[in-house]
Amino acid sequence: MPANRRFRNVVRIGPAQVATYYDGRGREKHTAACTAPRCGFSTDYDSRAAAELAARTHRCAVR
């Protein structure tokens, strides 16, 4: 059964989005994900600053 993640505080930085959610154990997590087609970049972080830095420095390898 997939986890029910409700994203909040969603911000778009270039082609990537940064959002905050609570994981299955109730801890606050932050994710950065690229919305470009066929990119596949998505990572989770413990701090919002790290997720925003990853989104700002992300470069899509797909051309």
C-alpha positions in Angstrom: 0.0 0.0 0.0 1.6 3.4 -1.0 2.2 6.0 1.6 -0.3 8.8 1.7 1.9 11.9 1.5 0.3 15.3 1.7 2.8 17.8 0.4 2.7 21.3 1.8 4.7 24.5 1.3 5.4 23.6 -2.3 7.8 25.9 -4.1 8.9 25.8 -7.7 12.6 26.5 -8.4 13.3 26.2 -12.1 12.2 22.8 -13.4 12.3 21.4 -9.8 9.8 21.6 -7.0 10.5 21.5 -3.3 7.9 20.4 -0.8 7.5 19.4 2.9 5.7 16.4 4.2 5.5 14.0 7.2 6.9 10.5 6.6 5.3 7.3 8.0 6.9 7.8 11.4 5.6 11.4 11.8 8.9 13.1 11.1 9.0 16.2 8.9 10.8 15.6 5.6 11.6 17.8 2.6 11.8 16.6 -1.0 13.2 18.1 -4.2 11.9 16.6 -7.5 12.3 17.6 -11.1 9.2 18.0 -13.2 10.9 17.7 -16.6 9.8 14.8 -18.8 12.1 11.7 -18.5 14.4 13.3 -15.9 13.7 11.2 -12.8 15.5 13.4 -10.2 13.9 13.1 -6.8 15.5 13.1 -3.4 14.5 13.5 0.3 16.2 15.6 2.9 15.9 16.3 6.6 16.3 20.1 6.2 14.5 22.5 3.9 17.7 24.3 3.1 19.3 21.1 1.7 16.3 20.4 -0.5 16.2 23.9 -1.9 20.0 23.8 -2.6 19.6 20.5 -4.5 16.7 22.0 -6.5 18.8 25.2 -7.3 21.9 23.2 -8.4 20.0 20.4 -10.3 20.8 20.1 -14.0 18.7 17.7 -16.1 20.9 15.2 -18.0 18.0 14.5 -20.5 18.1 16.4 -23.8 
